[in-house]
Amino acid sequence: MVQAYILIQTDVGKATAVALTISEIPGVLTAEDVTGPYDVIVKAEAPTVDELGRMVVAKVQKVEGITRTLTCPVVHL
């Protein structure tokens, strides 16, 4: 499995709704409201990098209220 953290910026006041919606997407392990430059941090997994990318583009980025995402794949060194 490939895992990644997805850092999300949202419209003002939308972080909780975005986190709740994203938490229902298959492959999402956690979706948490946070403070700082990002509003929500998601941990997700998929069988391949391509499937992870498809999840982010086809499902996560389509959630209403998201303004920007940054996907950070987990590496095991």
C-alpha positions as CSV (number, residue, x, y, z in Angstrom):
1,M,0.0,0.0,0.0
2,V,1.0,3.6,-0.7
3,Q,0.2,6.1,1.9
4,A,0.2,9.9,1.8
5,Y,-0.7,13.0,3.8
6,I,-2.9,15.4,1.9
7,L,-2.6,19.0,3.2
8,I,-5.7,21.0,2.4
9,Q,-6.6,24.7,2.4
10,T,-10.3,25.5,2.6
11,D,-12.6,28.5,2.3
12,V,-13.0,30.3,5.6
13,G,-15.3,28.4,7.9
14,K,-15.4,25.2,5.8
15,A,-12.7,23.1,7.4
16,T,-15.0,20.9,9.6
17,A,-17.4,20.2,6.7
18,V,-14.5,19.4,4.4
19,A,-12.9,17.0,6.9
20,L,-16.2,15.2,7.5
21,T,-16.9,14.8,3.8
22,I,-13.4,13.6,3.0
23,S,-13.4,11.1,5.9
24,E,-16.1,9.2,4.1
25,I,-14.0,8.6,1.0
26,P,-12.8,5.0,0.6
27,G,-9.0,4.9,1.3
28,V,-9.0,7.9,3.7
29,L,-7.7,6.7,7.0
30,T,-8.0,10.0,8.9
31,A,-9.2,13.6,8.2
32,E,-8.4,16.2,10.9
33,D,-9.1,19.9,11.3
34,V,-5.8,21.7,12.1
35,T,-4.5,25.2,12.7
36,G,-1.7,26.8,10.7
37,P,-1.2,27.3,7.0
38,Y,-3.4,24.3,6.2
39,D,-7.0,23.7,7.5
40,V,-7.3,19.9,7.1
41,I,-4.7,17.1,7.1
42,V,-5.7,13.8,5.6
43,K,-3.9,10.5,5.8
44,A,-4.9,8.2,2.9
45,E,-3.8,5.0,1.3
46,A,-4.2,3.1,-2.0
47,P,-2.7,0.1,-3.6
48,T,-0.6,2.1,-6.1
49,V,0.7,5.6,-6.6
50,D,-1.6,5.9,-9.6
51,E,-4.7,5.0,-7.7
52,L,-3.7,7.4,-4.9
53,G,-3.4,10.1,-7.5
54,R,-6.8,9.3,-9.0
55,M,-8.4,9.4,-5.5
56,V,-6.9,12.9,-4.9
57,V,-7.9,14.3,-8.2
58,A,-11.3,12.6,-8.8
59,K,-12.6,12.6,-5.2
60,V,-10.7,14.7,-2.7
61,Q,-10.2,17.8,-4.9
62,K,-13.9,17.8,-5.9
63,V,-15.1,18.3,-2.3
64,E,-16.8,21.7,-2.0
65,G,-14.9,24.3,0.0
66,I,-11.4,23.1,-0.9
67,T,-9.1,25.8,-2.4
68,R,-5.8,24.0,-2.6
69,T,-4.2,20.6,-1.9
70,L,-0.7,19.3,-1.4
71,T,-0.1,15.6,-1.5
72,C,2.9,14.3,0.4
73,P,3.6,10.6,-0.2
74,V,5.1,8.6,2.7
75,V,8.5,7.2,2.1
76,H,10.3,4.5,4.1
77,L,14.0,5.2,4.1
